[in-house]
């Protein structure tokens, strides 16, 4: 196994293509479990939020598939993909950035690559050669052909609308006044976006309710140049997930002269714990504290190497009121006397104050068998590491068709 790469405190491990393929199968299985969970929530609640979360998880799954294509047969001299063992258990941020770079150069690179069918014909030609040519076919030429097929398929698959990139904007929707009450003279919108946190190597999804002055051109009007600036501003402010949610909401409020963020919700996915992930670095060196707590229980419960415990968090911050700022310099920067939103966590709850949220909930999807073996002591240790008072456990089981059932 490859040694852990000490980067930013350690825990980033470079994986060879064969092991990375197996790892990505695990990650795909975990997000299929999450997709099944949100699909169930959508059926029960019929909410747009559950529907949108299911779409974002599908985009993440498409990204997992793309990364598998890119690295499964990559030559040894290529930079190896990285996995964050110390924190998230997910692919390293650099590999998500590579998707953006490859998308920007795709149109230039594709014409220079052989068509897949032609490469497959060359592969068949190698397979039909005499057995004396097998070593050459297996270790050099044949693997190059495999890489050519995978690389072209990878480039052809890249699509801003289908995958989860460093910044993945959703659609902007007008809100029915009966479901979202706004002040007179304003119109309501809801907007969502995803980003891949560069510090903790985790995908995050945001939902925002906001109002706009009616005297302004509607933000959702076709070809409105302000919408492009809106996306750029959201990307610049909200692409670093560890920031307190209240701080992000305040910065968004200050960035726009005629937009008023009223509520902001964030789902942060991860970390993930699995025997398969820990296999590369051992049970302690380079692995997370959660892994050190849960892996012995997984072994006791005879959990398979491809099973997982996937943690995720939902945080919300809501504007309590709005008031005119006495800061003349701030009002000058905004270019107008805009009332500011007041985002404050309940002062009586210090954990909410530290997280900068009005409310938060923590969840974990794990095998039903692991949940049965989870003692109160171990459960308390897990909550202590996460620094949470409550953790909702969601059980899953593999079904006969190879899928995952949750609940």
Secondary structure in CASP SS format (residue, H / E / C, confidence):
PFRMAT SS
TARGET T0000
AUTHOR 0000-0000-0000
METHOD secondary structure of the structure
MODEL  1
X C 1.00
X C 1.00
X C 1.00
X E 1.00
X E 1.00
X C 1.00
X C 1.00
X C 1.00
X C 1.00
X C 1.00
X C 1.00
X E 1.00
X E 1.00
X E 1.00
X C 1.00
X C 1.00
X H 1.00
X H 1.00
X H 1.00
X H 1.00
X H 1.00
X H 1.00
X H 1.00
X H 1.00
X H 1.00
X H 1.00
X H 1.00
X H 1.00
X H 1.00
X H 1.00
X H 1.00
X H 1.00
X H 1.00
X H 1.00
X H 1.00
X H 1.00
X H 1.00
X H 1.00
X H 1.00
X H 1.00
X H 1.00
X H 1.00
X H 1.00
X H 1.00
X H 1.00
X C 1.00
X C 1.00
X H 1.00
X H 1.00
X H 1.00
X H 1.00
X H 1.00
X H 1.00
X H 1.00
X H 1.00
X H 1.00
X H 1.00
X H 1.00
X H 1.00
X H 1.00
X H 1.00
X H 1.00
X H 1.00
X H 1.00
X H 1.00
X H 1.00
X H 1.00
X H 1.00
X H 1.00
X H 1.00
X H 1.00
X C 1.00
X C 1.00
X C 1.00
X C 1.00
X C 1.00
X C 1.00
X C 1.00
X C 1.00
X C 1.00
X C 1.00
X E 1.00
X E 1.00
X E 1.00
X C 1.00
X C 1.00
X C 1.00
X C 1.00
X C 1.00
X C 1.00
X E 1.00
X C 1.00
X H 1.00
X H 1.00
X H 1.00
X H 1.00
X H 1.00
X H 1.00
X H 1.00
X H 1.00
X H 1.00
X H 1.00
X H 1.00
X H 1.00
X H 1.00
X H 1.00
X H 1.00
X H 1.00
X H 1.00
X H 1.00
X C 1.00
X C 1.00
X C 1.00
X C 1.00
X C 1.00
X H 1.00
X H 1.00
X H 1.00
X H 1.00
X H 1.00
X H 1.00
X H 1.00
X H 1.00
X H 1.00
X H 1.00
X H 1.00
X H 1.00
X C 1.00
X C 1.00
X C 1.00
X H 1.00
X H 1.00
X H 1.00
X H 1.00
X H 1.00
X H 1.00
X H 1.00
X H 1.00
X H 1.00
X H 1.00
X H 1.00
X H 1.00
X H 1.00
X H 1.00
X H 1.00
X H 1.00
X H 1.00
X H 1.00
X H 1.00
X H 1.00
X H 1.00
X H 1.00
X H 1.00
X H 1.00
X H 1.00
X H 1.00
X H 1.00
X C 1.00
X C 1.00
X C 1.00
X C 1.00
X C 1.00
X C 1.00
X C 1.00
X C 1.00
X C 1.00
X E 1.00
X E 1.00
X E 1.00
X E 1.00
X E 1.00
X E 1.00
X E 1.00
X E 1.00
X C 1.00
X C 1.00
X C 1.00
X C 1.00
X C 1.00
X C 1.00
X C 1.00
X C 1.00
X C 1.00
X C 1.00
X C 1.00
X E 1.00
X E 1.00
X E 1.00
X E 1.00
X E 1.00
X E 1.00
X E 1.00
X E 1.00
X E 1.00
X E 1.00
X E 1.00
X E 1.00
X C 1.00
X C 1.00
X C 1.00
X C 1.00
X E 1.00
X E 1.00
X E 1.00
X E 1.00
X E 1.00
X E 1.00
X E 1.00
X E 1.00
X E 1.00
X E 1.00
X E 1.00
X E 1.00
X C 1.00
X C 1.00
X C 1.00
X C 1.00
X C 1.00
X C 1.00
X C 1.00
X C 1.00
X C 1.00
X C 1.00
X C 1.00
X H 1.00
X H 1.00
X H 1.00
X H 1.00
X H 1.00
X H 1.00
X H 1.00
X H 1.00
X H 1.00
X H 1.00
X H 1.00
X H 1.00
X H 1.00
X H 1.00
X C 1.00
X C 1.00
X C 1.00
X C 1.00
X C 1.00
X C 1.00
X H 1.00
X H 1.00
X H 1.00
X H 1.00
X H 1.00
X H 1.00
X H 1.00
X H 1.00
X H 1.00
X H 1.00
X H 1.00
X C 1.00
X C 1.00
X C 1.00
X E 1.00
X E 1.00
X E 1.00
X E 1.00
X E 1.00
X E 1.00
X E 1.00
X E 1.00
X E 1.00
X E 1.00
X E 1.00
X E 1.00
X E 1.00
X E 1.00
X E 1.00
X C 1.00
X H 1.00
X H 1.00
X H 1.00
X H 1.00
X C 1.00
X C 1.00
X C 1.00
X C 1.00
X C 1.00
X C 1.00
X C 1.00
X C 1.00
X C 1.00
X C 1.00
X H 1.00
X H 1.00
X H 1.00
X H 1.00
X H 1.00
X H 1.00
X H 1.00
X H 1.00
X H 1.00
X H 1.00
X H 1.00
X H 1.00
X C 1.00
X C 1.00
X C 1.00
X C 1.00
X C 1.00
X C 1.00
X C 1.00
X C 1.00
X E 1.00
X E 1.00
X E 1.00
X E 1.00
X E 1.00
X E 1.00
X E 1.00
X E 1.00
X E 1.00
X E 1.00
X E 1.00
X E 1.00
X E 1.00
X E 1.00
X E 1.00
X E 1.00
X C 1.00
X C 1.00
X C 1.00
X H 1.00
X H 1.00
X H 1.00
X H 1.00
X H 1.00
X H 1.00
X H 1.00
X C 1.00
X C 1.00
X C 1.00
X C 1.00
X E 1.00
X E 1.00
X E 1.00
X E 1.00
X E 1.00
X C 1.00
X C 1.00
X C 1.00
X C 1.00
X C 1.00
X C 1.00
X H 1.00
X H 1.00
X H 1.00
X H 1.00
X H 1.00
X H 1.00
X C 1.00
X C 1.00
X C 1.00
X E 1.00
X E 1.00
X E 1.00
X E 1.00
X E 1.00
X E 1.00
X E 1.00
X E 1.00
X E 1.00
X H 1.00
X H 1.00
X H 1.00
X H 1.00
X H 1.00
X H 1.00
X C 1.00
X C 1.00
X H 1.00
X H 1.00
X H 1.00
X H 1.00
X H 1.00
X H 1.00
X H 1.00
X H 1.00
X H 1.00
X H 1.00
X H 1.00
X C 1.00
X C 1.00
X C 1.00
X C 1.00
X C 1.00
X E 1.00
X E 1.00
X E 1.00
X E 1.00
X E 1.00
X E 1.00
X E 1.00
X C 1.00
X C 1.00
X C 1.00
X C 1.00
X C 1.00
X E 1.00
X E 1.00
X E 1.00
X C 1.00
END
